[in-house]
Amino acid sequence: MRGLDTRAAHEVLVIGESIVDVVDRDGITTAHAGGSPLNVAYGLARLGLPTAFATEFGDDAYGRMIAAHLASAGVAIMRDDASSVETSVATAQIGADGSAHYTFSLHWDYAATAVPVTPVVHVGSVGAFREPGSTAVRHALQQLPASTLITMDPNIRPSLIPDAPRVLEQVASYAARADLVKLSDEDAAWLFPGASEDDVLEWFLDRGTSVVAITRGSAGSVLRSRRGRAEIEARPTTVVDTIGAGDAYMAGLIAAVLDGGDGLGAVRDGAESGFLERLGRVASTAAALTVARSGATPPTRAEMDAALSGAAQH
């Protein structure tokens, strides 16, 4: 990355780790490109949004898998020469209920000093917290114009990041700059043991975040701002596995903001309940379509349009 590009060639820039998910299901092993930020970038591109992804991976077989996967959706890859970097790997064991349990071999030495100007920048997961790369992520955010809408998903992976008090300090720093934050109920329980859902939502709003969403798996999700609240039921579906569900929800949120006319302004102004309802409905649909098939395979724009149109007719 060679400096600041003042042209908004892409609508969204995602910054974060790339991982190959090696999935063990009933003794059969398969490998897929993954990692929360990668899944968000891929999901956004599948929804038709011009997306760039600042990341790192090796010049090895798994790295070539990642590059091909991103290219298949049209994601623009931004990375420095990474020939000496070993591509990160996550091994997922799939339970009888479709849940995934991970072990990791992860490297995050991201060192970019500048990022292109885009309307939206998304950060999260290991890349936002694990050193030395997370320092470069925070530096990159500091360079952005005030007009850039920042989104974040902590997507906590306890074995790969600092302890909870240190991560909470970092989350507070991100929350002060972020306009839209999504976290799962599991993330909330790890960051805020014993706190109520409302307390968690208020914590983010008090630190400057404009819109906060908490996902609850099959129990749906809730979105809050200073001016509104929306409770979203999970869209009925048959769960194959939950890999990438939260990332698809995040991509759906961002896409819904960008599809909504002055959605960027609406988020910053403290979105009202009707706007939050629309965001949550789109995001929930993206997640439901993703869990209905194996691996992190988020919907295309055509699939989303068909699903949302069908829901509107019922």
C-alpha positions in Angstrom: 0.0 0.0 0.0 1.7 3.1 -1.3 -0.1 6.0 0.2 -3.5 7.7 0.4 -5.8 7.4 -2.6 -8.3 10.2 -2.6 -10.5 8.5 -5.2 -13.4 6.5 -3.8 -12.9 3.6 -6.2 -14.7 1.3 -3.7 -17.7 1.7 -1.5 -16.2 -0.3 1.4 -12.7 -1.1 2.7 -12.4 -4.0 5.1 -9.2 -4.4 7.1 -8.4 -7.6 8.9 -7.1 -11.1 8.9 -7.4 -13.9 6.2 -7.6 -17.5 7.4 -8.1 -20.8 5.8 -10.8 -22.8 7.6 -10.1 -26.5 7.7 -13.4 -28.0 8.6 -13.7 -31.5 10.1 -17.3 -32.8 9.8 -18.0 -36.5 10.5 -14.4 -37.3 9.8 -14.4 -35.6 6.4 -12.0 -32.7 6.1 -12.4 -29.7 3.7 -10.6 -26.4 3.4 -12.2 -23.0 2.7 -11.0 -19.4 2.8 -12.3 -17.6 5.9 -11.7 -15.3 8.8 -14.3 -12.8 9.9 -13.0 -9.8 8.0 -12.5 -11.8 4.8 -16.0 -13.2 5.1 -17.4 -9.7 5.5 -15.5 -8.4 2.4 -16.5 -11.5 0.4 -20.1 -11.1 1.5 -20.2 -7.4 0.6 -18.8 -8.1 -2.9 -21.4 -10.9 -3.4 -24.0 -8.3 -2.6 -22.7 -6.1 -5.4 -20.8 -3.5 -3.4 -17.3 -2.6 -4.8 -15.1 -3.8 -1.9 -11.4 -3.6 -1.1 -9.8 -5.8 1.5 -6.5 -4.9 3.3 -5.1 -8.1 4.7 -2.1 -10.5 4.7 -1.6 -14.1 3.7 1.3 -16.1 2.3 2.4 -17.0 -1.1 1.6 -20.6 -0.6 -1.1 -23.0 -1.5 -3.5 -21.8 1.1 -2.7 -18.2 0.2 -3.5 -18.9 -3.4 -6.8 -20.4 -2.3 -7.6 -17.2 -0.5 -6.7 -15.0 -3.5 -8.8 -17.1 -5.8 -11.8 -17.1 -3.4 -11.7 -13.3 -3.1 -11.2 -12.8 -6.8 -14.3 -15.0 -7.5 -16.5 -12.3 -5.9 -14.5 -9.3 -7.3 -12.9 -8.2 -4.1 -9.8 -6.0 -4.6 -7.0 -7.4 -2.5 -4.6 -4.9 -0.8 -1.5 -6.5 0.7 2.2 -5.9 0.9 4.7 -8.5 -0.3 4.0 -11.4 2.0 6.2 -14.1 0.5 7.7 -14.8 4.0 4.3 -14.9 5.7 2.7 -18.2 6.5 -1.0 -18.2 5.7 -3.1 -18.5 8.9 -5.2 -21.6 9.5 -8.3 -22.3 11.7 -9.4 -25.9 12.2 -13.1 -26.2 12.9 -14.8 -29.2 14.4 -18.5 -29.2 13.5 -20.9 -30.5 16.2 -24.1 -32.4 15.8 -26.1 -29.2 16.1 -24.0 -27.5 13.4 -22.0 -25.3 15.8 -18.3 -24.8 15.0 -15.4 -25.1 17.5 -12.1 -23.7 16.4 -8.3 -24.1 17.0 -6.0 -21.6 15.3 -2.5 -21.1 13.9 -2.6 -17.4 13.2 -0.2 -14.7 12.1 -1.1 -11.0 12.1 1.8 -8.6 11.2 -0.3 -6.1 9.2 1.9 -3.0 8.7 0.1 -0.8 6.2 0.6 2.9 6.9 -2.1 4.3 4.6 -5.5 3.2 3.3 -7.7 4.4 0.4 -10.6 6.7 1.0 -13.9 4.9 0.9 -17.4 5.9 2.3 -17.3 2.9 4.7 -14.4 1.2 6.5 -15.0 -2.1 8.4 -12.6 -3.6 11.1 -12.9 -6.3 13.6 -12.1 -9.7 15.0 -8.5 -10.8 15.6 -7.1 -8.0 13.3 -8.5 -5.3 15.6 -6.9 -6.7 18.8 -3.8 -8.9 18.1 -0.4 -7.2 18.0 1.6 -6.2 16.1 -1.0 -5.8 13.4 -3.7 -4.1 15.5 -1.5 -1.1 16.1 -1.4 -0.5 12.3 -5.2 -0.9 12.1 -5.8 1.8 14.7 -3.2 4.0 12.9 -5.1 3.5 9.6 -8.4 4.5 11.2 -6.8 7.7 12.6 -5.9 8.8 9.1 -9.5 8.6 7.8 -11.6 11.7 7.1 -14.3 12.4 9.6 -16.8 11.7 6.9 -15.8 8.0 6.7 -18.4 5.7 8.3 -16.6 3.2 10.5 -18.2 -0.2 11.3 -16.9 -2.8 13.7 -17.5 -6.4 14.8 -15.3 -7.5 17.7 -16.0 -11.2 16.9 -14.1 -12.3 20.0 -11.6 -15.2 19.7 -10.3 -15.5 23.3 -7.3 -17.8 22.5 -5.9 -15.3 19.9 -6.2 -11.9 21.6 -5.2 -10.2 24.8 -7.1 -10.8 28.1 -10.6 -9.3 28.5 -9.6 -6.1 30.4 -7.1 -5.1 27.7 -9.5 -6.0 24.8 -12.2 -4.0 26.5 -9.9 -0.9 26.5 -9.4 -1.4 22.8 -13.1 -1.9 22.2 -13.8 1.4 24.0 -11.3 3.1 21.7 -12.9 1.7 18.6 -16.4 2.4 19.9 -15.6 6.1 20.3 -14.9 6.3 16.5 -17.3 3.6 15.2 -20.7 4.6 13.8 -22.0 1.0 13.7 -21.0 -1.9 15.9 -22.3 -5.4 15.7 -21.5 -8.1 18.3 -22.9 -11.4 19.3 -24.4 -12.3 22.6 -21.3 -14.5 23.2 -19.0 -11.5 22.5 -21.1 -9.5 25.0 -20.9 -12.1 27.7 -17.1 -12.3 27.3 -16.5 -8.6 27.3 -19.2 -7.7 30.0 -19.6 -10.7 32.3 -23.0 -10.5 34.1 -24.1 -7.4 32.3 -27.6 -7.2 30.8 -28.2 -6.8 27.1 -29.5 -3.2 27.7 -26.4 -2.4 29.7 -24.2 -3.5 26.9 -26.1 -1.5 24.3 -25.9 1.6 26.6 -22.2 1.1 27.1 -21.5 1.5 23.4 -23.9 4.4 22.9 -22.4 6.2 25.9 -19.0 5.9 24.2 -20.1 7.5 21.0 -21.3 4.6 18.8 -24.4 5.6 16.8 -26.0 2.2 16.2 -25.3 -1.0 18.0 -26.6 -4.5 17.1 -26.5 -7.6 19.3 -27.1 -11.0 17.6 -28.6 -13.9 19.5 -28.4 -16.8 17.1 -31.8 -18.4 16.7 -33.3 -15.9 19.1 -32.9 -13.1 16.6 -31.2 -9.7 17.2 -31.7 -6.3 18.7 -30.6 -2.9 17.3 -30.3 0.3 19.3 -29.6 3.9 18.7 -30.3 7.1 20.7 -33.5 7.5 18.8 -34.8 4.0 18.2 -34.8 0.3 19.0 -35.8 -2.7 16.8 -36.2 -6.3 17.8 -35.6 -8.7 14.9 -36.8 -12.3 14.8 -34.4 -14.8 13.3 -35.6 -15.7 9.8 -36.8 -19.4 9.7 -34.2 -21.6 8.1 -32.7 -25.1 8.2 -29.2 -24.8 9.8 -26.4 -26.8 8.0 -23.7 -25.0 10.0 -23.2 -21.6 11.6 -19.8 -20.8 9.9 -19.9 -17.2 8.7 -23.4 -16.4 10.0 -22.3 -13.3 12.0 -20.2 -12.1 9.2 -23.1 -12.4 6.7 -25.2 -10.4 9.2 -22.5 -7.8 9.3 -22.2 -7.6 5.6 -26.0 -7.3 5.4 -26.0 -4.4 7.8 -23.4 -2.5 5.8 -25.2 -3.2 2.5 -28.5 -2.1 4.0 -27.0 1.2 5.1 -25.5 1.9 1.7 -28.7 0.8 -0.1 -30.8 3.2 1.9 -30.5 6.6 0.2 -28.9 8.7 2.9 -28.2 5.7 5.0 -24.8 7.0 6.1 -26.5 10.2 7.4 -29.3 8.2 9.0 -26.8 6.1 11.0 -24.9 9.1 12.3 -28.0 11.1 13.1 -29.2 8.3 15.5 -31.4 6.1 13.4 -35.1 5.8 14.2 -36.8 2.5 14.8 -38.1 2.0 11.3 -34.6 2.4 9.8 -33.2 0.0 12.4 -35.9 -2.5 11.5 -35.0 -2.4 7.9 -31.3 -2.9 8.6 -32.0 -5.8 10.9 -34.3 -7.5 8.5 -31.8 -7.4 5.7 -29.0 -8.6 7.9 -31.0 -11.4 9.4 -31.9 -12.6 5.9 -28.3 -12.6 4.9 -27.4 -14.7 7.9 -30.3 -17.1 7.4 -29.3 -17.8 3.8 -25.7 -18.4 4.9 -26.4 -21.0 7.6 -28.7 -22.9 5.3 -25.6 -24.1 3.4 -22.2 -25.5 4.3 -19.4 -23.1 5.1 -19.2 -19.3 4.9 -21.2 -18.9 1.6 -23.1 -15.7 1.9 -25.9 -14.8 -0.5 -25.6 -13.0 -3.8 -27.6 -9.8 -4.5 -30.1 -11.8 -6.5 -30.6 -14.3 -3.7 -31.1 -11.6 -1.2 -33.5 -9.7 -3.4 -35.5 -12.9 -4.0 -35.6 -13.7 -0.3 -36.6 -10.2 0.8 -39.2 -10.0 -1.8 -40.7 -13.3 -0.8 -40.8 -12.2 2.9 -42.5 -9.0 1.9 -45.3 -11.0 0.2 -46.1 -13.0 3.4 
